[in-house]
Amino acid sequence: MIRSVTLEWRFGTLDLPADDQYIRQAIERTGEYSGAEIDLYESILRPGDVALDVGANVGIFSIAIGCAVGPSGRVLAFEPQPPIFEILQRNLAANGLSQVEARRAIVAAADGEGEFVDLHSLPAGRPFNFGGIDLSSRAFSAYGDTVATPMLRIDSLGLGRCDFIKVDVEGAEALVVAGALGTIAACRPVLSVECDRPDQMAIVVDALLSRGYRLWRFRGVNMRVPNPKGAQLDGVRPISILMLLAVPEERLDRLDAVDRSALQGVGDRAAFELMSRGIVREEPA
């Protein structure tokens, strides 16, 4: 069993694995995680919106998005890891977010059944980055195994409305976008897609630009000053958070309230590749 701990944070309380390597440190020290990214989503979203959180982890962004869309909105939060999914469910219930529905599934470019790691325990005294587990990860037999996990496309959800999609799935972002092209064409959502693996993102950049989207790269950090706890970060090196923000031309008003100081325009694939030169992927993802 994966032990959990409850911490005070920006939205009240949050359960997370006791041995979490990165999120726990940030929340204990500052009371939030990737605060500027949360600010960005709060500025873009509106009450009543329909949003997807693909790669929800323990619910950091699912909670923030759920609060932003309000009781009249709807959020689907996808997380394939069984123990993390259980914590996600607890966090949504503790926050009274009935508008957020958690689903344990792999979101990809095809429908069917896949496998995902199911950790039962961890090596004693070793911090662990649960957010770094991906489709290719395999657990040591002493600590867990793999379990059958539903696999689906966003297009198979049959959404009549979709206003926002956040994707953070450890290098499988292009597969998620490929399985969402019908929804992107029909609903024209704003997208925020992790882009710390630029060699895998060129196809996503091309796909969105060709469909009438404007692109920016968002750069935030896992811990910042100021923060809810008023903590200083002397001696701490924050970790960069890189997301590709995609907004359709007809929804550019969604950026009216956004602080653009963390956004850098992406005009084409060459511009994205140029700004991505020298990026060394950091933990966490």
N, C-alpha and C positions, 0 to 999 in steps of 0.2 A: 504494500500500500504506500502511495506517495503522501508523505506528511504535508499538511498545509498550515499556513499561518494567516491571521487576519490583521491587516494594517489599516490605519487611518490614511485617507488620501483625499484628493481634490473633490471627489463626489461622495464622500462618506466613509464607508469601509470597503475593503477588498480582500478576498481570499486569494492566495497564490501559493505555489509550492514552497515549502520552507527552505528547500535547497536551491531555489532559483538563483541564477548567477547574476542577472542584470536588472530585471524589473524590481526585485526586492530591494536591491541597493539604492536604486533611484527613488523609490517611494519612501523608504525609511529615511533617506537623507533630505529629500525635497518635497515630498507629498504629492508627486505627480511623476508621470513618465511620458517623454516626448510631448511636453506641454504645448510647444508651438504648432505641432501637427494637430493636436486636439483643437487649438484655437482656429486653425485653418478650416477644419471641418465644421466647427460651430458657426463660422462666418458664412460658409457656403450653403449649409442646410437650412431648411425652413420647416415650420410645423406642417404636418401632413405628408411630408415626403416619404417615398419608399426607397430604402437603401439596403445594400448588401455589404456585409463585412466578411470577406473571404480570407480565411486565416485569422480567426478571431482570438486565438490563444485564450487567456483567462477572462477576456472581455474588456480590456482597457478602452478600446475604441468602440466596441459594441455599446458600452454604457454611455459614453459621450455622445455617440450618434443617436442612441435611443432617447436621451434627454433632449437633443436638438430637434428631433422630429416630433416629439411629444406624443401624447396619447392618441392623437388622430393619425399619426404616422405608422409606418411598419418597417421593421428591420429583420432581415434574415441573416443570422450569424453562423458561419460554417467553420467547424473545427474537427479534424479527424482523430486527434489523439484521445483515447478513452479517458485517462485520468484528468487531462486538461479540460476535456469537454464537461466532465462532472463539476469541476470548479467553475467553469463558465456558467453552467446552469445555476449553481448556487449564487453566484454574483448577480446574475440577472434577477433572480427571485428576491435576494436581499435588497435590491434597489427598487423593487416593485415595478419592473419594466415589462409589463405584459405585452407591450407592443413589439418586443424583441423576441423572436423565435430562434432558438438554437437548434442546429441540425448537425449531427455527427456524420460528416461526409467529406470525400475528396472532391473538390471542384476542379474540373479538367476540360479537355477537348472532346471527350466521349462519355457516353453513359454506360454503366455496367457495374462491375464489382472489382475493387482493387484490394490492396493490403496496406496496413499502416502499423507502425510500431506501437506496442502497448507496454509501457514500462510499469513494472510492479514495485520496483525498489531501485535504489541507487547505491553506488559505492559509498560507504560511510565517510562523512566529512568532506566530500567532493562536490563543490558547487556545480550546477548543471544548467545549460541553456536550453530549456524546453522549446523555445522559439526557433532553435536551429535544426530541429528534426525535420527532414524532408522525405519525399517519396522514396529516395534511395537509401535512407537510413535503415540500419538493422541493429537490433539490440543484442547484447550479449545474453546468452541463454540463462545466465544466473540472475539477470535483472528484468527479463521480460521476454516477449515474443512478438510476432506479428498477428494481426487479427483481420478478418474479412471486413471490408469497409465499403459502403456504397460510394459509387463514383458517378458524378453527374455533370452536365453542362448547365450553365446559366440559362441558355436558350431553352432547355427542357423544362424550366420552371413555369413557362407560359405566362410571364408577367405582363399584365396590361399596362402597368406603369412602373418605371424604374428611374429614379432621379439621381442616384449616386451609387458608385461601386468602389469599395476599397479592396485592394488585392495585395497581400503580403504572404507569399507561399513558397519562400525559400528556393527561388530559381525556376519555379513552374508558372511564373506569371504569364508567359506567352501562351501557354496551354489554356489558361483560364480565359484570356482575351479571345483566343480562337474559338472557344466554346460559347462566347457571348456576342458574336458579331451580329446575329439576328436581333438580339435585344438592343444592342448599340444602335442598329439601323432604325428600329421601331420606336424606341423610347428616348434615345439621345441623352443618356445619363452623363453626368460628370464622373470622371474616373480618377482615382489616385492609385498608382501602381508602383510598388517598390522597384527601384532601378539601380541597386548597388552591384548588379552584375551586368554592366553595359553591353557586353558581347552578346547577351541573350535578349536584349531589348530592342535591337534595330528593327526587327520585324514588327514589333508593337508600335514603334514610332511611325513606321511607314503606313501601317494599317490605319492608325488614327488620323494621321495627316490627310490621307487619301479620302477619308470620310468626313471631312469638313470640321475637324477639331483643331483648336489652338492648344499648344503644348508649352508647359513650363516645367523646369526641374525645381522641386522644393528641397531645400537643405535645412534640416533642423538638427537638434541634438537630444540625447536621451535625458540629460539633466541641464537645467539652465538657471540663471540668475536674472531677475528675481523669480521666486518660486513660492508656493503656498506656505512653506515652513520658514521662509525668510533665511534659508541656509546659504552660507557661502560655500564655494567649491574650491577653496585653496588646496592645491596639490592633487586635484582630481582632473583627469583629462576626459571631457565629455566625448561620447561616441556619436559620430554623424549618422543621421537618418536621411536617406535619399529616396524621394518619391517622384514619379512622373505624374504631374497634374494635367489632365486632359479635359478641356471644356469645349463643347460644341458652340459654333458661332452664335446660334440663336439663344444660348444660355450665358453669354458673357456677363450679363447683369448679376450673375451669382458671385462675381468677383468684386462687386461694388464695395463690400464691407471688409474685404481681405487686406491684411497687411502684406504688401507685395515685396517687402524688403528681403524675404527669404526665397523669392521666386526669380528664376533666370529663364528667359524666353528660349524656346527651342524651335527654330524655324524649319529645320530639316534634319535628316539623319546625320549629315556631315557635322552640323552644329552640335548635335547631341554627342557624337563620337569625340569631337574636339573638347567639349567641356568635361567629358568622362575620362580623358587621358590621365594616367597616373593614379586613378582610383585604386586603392588597395582595400578590398572588402574587409570591414571590421565586424567584430561581434558586438552586439547582437545583430541579427538580420532585421 
